[in-house]
Amino acid sequence: MSAFVVGLVTCSSRGEARKIARAILEKKLAACVNIIGGLESHYCWKNKLENAQEWLVLIKTTRPRVRAVMTAVKAAHSYEVPEVIFVTVTEGERRYLNWIQACVKPK
């Protein structure tokens, strides 16, 4: 199993996305956080079809820090049920992965 993961979190605003990014990076829970704007989300919520403009946060971190990242996101997030999912990195440029490892505080 890979030691590296990418977290995906959707947010209601750029400000909220920045708040989450800062909380994660200040605690050295990730090496890099990207914020992507202009996301249009369509979803089912409480048995109704909804849509919203959102911001996507991409979090590059290590598998041992996933729980701590989730805790930090939930503490800073405004949604009742925030999207916080992680995808395993199956391959990557070795020097980049080494950089992630060096930046992330060990568990």
N, C-alpha and C positions, 0 to 999 in steps of 0.2 A: 504494500500500500504506500502511496506517495506521502511524503512528509509535508507537501505543499497544497494549499487550497485557495480558492478565490471565493470570497463571500459576495453575495448580492443582496442589497437592501434598497427598497424603494422608499422615497420620502415625499412629503407634501410640498416642500419648498427648497430652494437653494440654501437658505439659511439653516434649515434643519439638517440638510446633507452636510454642510460645513461643520455644524456643531458635532455631528456624529463622527466625521472624519477627524476632527481635532481631538475628541475624547479618546479615540482609538490610538492615534499616533502619539499623543502625549504619554500614554501608558505603555508605549512600545509594544503594542499588541499586533501591529502590522508594519510592514516596510513601506507600503504605498497604498494610497486611497485615491481612486479616480471618481470624479463626479460628472455625470453625463446628464445634460438637460434636454428638454423637449420630448420627454417620454410620454406617450399616450397609453394609458392603461385601461383595459376593459376587463371587468371581473364581476363575479356574482357575490353579493354581500347581503346577508340576511334575506335570502330568497328574492333578491331584486338584482337585475342587471344594472351595473353602474359603470361609469367611466370617469377618469380624472387625469389631469396633467400632473406628472410626477418627475422626480429626479432619481436617477439610479446611482447608487454608490457601489463601486467595485473595490473590494478589500483583498489585498495580497498578503497572506499570512501563512503560518504553519499549523498543521493539524492540532498540535497540543494546545494552541491558543484559541481554538474555536469557542469553547465555553465562555472564556473571558471576553471575547469579542461580542458574543451574543448578549452577555450581561451589560456591557457598555452600551451597545446599541439600544437595548430595551430601556435603559435608564435615561437615554437622551431622546427617545422617539415619542412622537405624539399619537401614533396609531394605537387603537385598542389591540389589534393583532398585527404587529409589523411583520413584513416579509424579511426573514433573515435565513437565507439558505446558503449552503456551501457546495462547491463543485471541486472535485479532486483534479489537480493538475497532473496529467499523465506524462507529459513531456515538457521540457523547457530548456532554454539556453542555460547551460550549467553556471556561467558566471552570474547571471541574473538570479538564479535560484540560490546561489551562495550568498549573494547580496541580501536577499530576503532573510535567509537564515541568520546572517550577521546582524541585521537590524532589529529582529524580533527578540524581545526579552524572553529568555527560557522560562518555562513553567516552573 
